[in-house]
Amino acid sequence: MYQSKDRNYDVIFLGSSRVNNHFVPEIFNNKGYKTFNFGITRSRLKESALMLKLMVERNYKIKNLILQVDLNINTNDHSEAIRSLFMPYLHFSKTIRDHYKSIPEYNKLLYIPFYRYMNYDARIGFQEMFNAAIHKKTNALDNDGFYPLPKNKSKLIPADLSKYYPKRNKAYEEIRAICQKNNIHLIAITTPICINTINRDYFNHIQSVYPEIHNFEDAVVDDKYFSTCGHMNKDGAVEFTKIVFNAFFKPKTAP
């Protein structure tokens, strides 16, 4: 994404692994929509906001953004693992600098030579820096960004959401404002979780904070569609993507 510009998309997906593993762009593409899954495992809404800012900076034309807003609404903090992916570009991108200007270690990251590489060495060491510099191909572009998970061969372990409660999220509100300013149709949704999840009522409370978020956490519930309690397998992702498409879109091309 950082190396590209002037892209045109009918639909993009942003969010964590609950996007990366859950949305199959091929289903949208076969219906006549140009689509890409920009979900990043372990990312939070703060990183999704930065991704969207960089797309706007690079003159991406985006008609629809499907954004995962469910478990990631619980924190206004960043993901340390995913923040590291932006660090090699800190000196080259004002957007990235502005996004991280308020963090305590900002001056060290920006002004101390190689500090960011020492700080995030396990994630952006020399090999990773070199591969990025030569634009080495990775599997990130396979399946238009979708990463399928295998079927689960054992009993699912229920997720426990009893300690979580939805609250207002600055990054989500920033994404919402960016979409409004750039005429991007934002579709914020929750994504499926296994039926035995403890405190599934959590999802009902999300709409009390943000009524515009669409509930899809129970769109797919059969255990056969899940790899873990919080992540669907490939079959589940296909089923879910079809449900979301039919809920918000109509085919542009004949089947």
Steps between C-alpha positions, in 0.01 A plus 500: 500500500776744590664462158174543304284796402195591293323170572126469445290266711129438520547334839786465747504317834684630806548345843687229685528125434120499527516671160816344360359149556130576445449687172555341158545775238458247219129478580461876455728502195290232329199727543671785317660686792869585529585400854794447735535371856734731695438328835813449711524236770546650850425853381265733685280785383790741546692317227191478279468878526862545392452261208203706381695826537780360285253389234350848485851650483577272205188608317312173536143526374286290733124469464426271796693412816391195699651544845509243779394662826442244775767373740739775384271773635610425857828690484625834375855366513716392208636160404874496570551217251328682217640844583842357422397443137469875448831592664725455190300779334497745792750741340329487161134545592353806669176305542675232707690762702184695577317182598762406760599850614327463836669177611762536780791354301430704186810723519728202556349314205533801273831659600728229640666319205384141465315513833179375341685201353654414836167550678312277255791278396308173525241632255688740270861384513746543214359212292149641511630849418699365204207297365277806516762713324524261203121454492532126552172324433318359804181296535310812611353543151382139467121462490467881489608520863279219634681244717294178542515295818470118512210302642503429871554134588421525871232646721490880500610674818243774579622859498438687825384860455389547861776756566418709192254780453468725193606861537555801279803464276695799368647314204159377385365854517804621305434238231137606487603866452754413227233306311254785525758751377606283205156377396572139599197294596587347838345167595599414857416147607562240767635165380409142601609326816414147610161439658643386837675831564462617861319836524377521141284785628813712454405544135157638586665775704706618202195662343431689821832677441487519119151425364623501139709184544334198338481177702635199309658309788227234470486492118700173510476282811552136404824362652594344167567850367754593770873438532503645853217654698591848378607418145318325217662250266495541122150352464369734769667799336338418167160462663537823697628703205196394297270609783663841526497551125128418477424731791655813346567443128352373176695325221636723225562201274288196417589185699 
